[in-house]
Amino acid sequence: MSLRSLLTGTGVAVVTPFKSDSSVDFKALENIVNHIIDGGAEYIVTLGTTGETSTLTKDEKLTVLDVTLDVVNKRVPVVVGIGGNNTASIIKDLQDFPLDNVAAVLSASPYYNKPSQEGLFLHYKALAEASSKPILLYNVPGRTGRNMTAKTTLRLAHEVPNIGGIKEAHNDMPQCLEIIRDRPEHFLVVTGDDEIALPQIAFGFDGVISVNANAFPKLVSDMIRYCLKGDFAAARPIHYKFLEAYDMLFVENNPAGVKAFMYELGLLENELRLPVTPVSAELQAKIKAYVATF
């Protein structure tokens, strides 16, 4: 089964909740996963960058994955984030992580070392050849410092069999349109940017991997389903309702923004691991007032 047939719709980049002593709050994680599934999201993305994976130990990552898979219990597909900027290390993780019950591996483009387009192609080709599950590319140049061009994405899509799709988080619309126009039929294209999901689906994207849906899974999932059916008249009011939220989610930091929303909804403690800190008191007050409107 192609990723496009399996993962069209709303995926949620799940946060990692922490207790006040900075340990992982597995009870809160269970509640969050159930909250997302009960809200109607099509799939779960665990251990993505929104999950603060750069500050989790490998043992913590393995436990988060195990707990998530247990809680999901095959109700929806699960995608796991396994990425970094050391190709050999990622290949080792692909061998070490239990992937039997995982639908795909989301792997963010290498950060900081800014490889060439040929380096990006060979990096992902090596991951695809080593992985027992399809690789979902993740282009997020605002964080990695290097854009993966449409040409490189399409080369991977057409030439490497185990590359199943892309989470495209670059807001360059011509680049996005080129990918949509020239992709293979099976190739999944989802946005990583909540605030432009509606227009990107209008262009032909297959859905979103959402941050906002950690807090509001039902509304986000409903909006995306309306978009996919072409019912933009029903989708637009939800999108407009979230316009203020989109700014608050990311103005200071992700996932500090979404954790602030989730704290106001009673889903977790407002705890993050350094170097990330909770949002300012001023922004928290705005978020509290916004959440009270629902």
Secondary structure by P-SEA (a helix, b strand, c coil): ccccccccccccbbbbbbccccccaaaaaaaaaaaaaaacccbbbccccccccccccaaaaaaaaaaaaaaacccbbbbbbbbcccaaaaaaaaaccccccccbbbbcccccccccaaaaaaaaaaaaaaccbbbbbbbbcccccccccaaaaaaaaccccccccccccccaaaaaaaaaacccccbbbbbccccaaaaaaaacccccccccccccaaaaaaaaaaaaacaaaaaaaaaaaaaaaaaaaccccaaaaaaaaaaaacccccccccccccccaaaaaaaaaaaaac
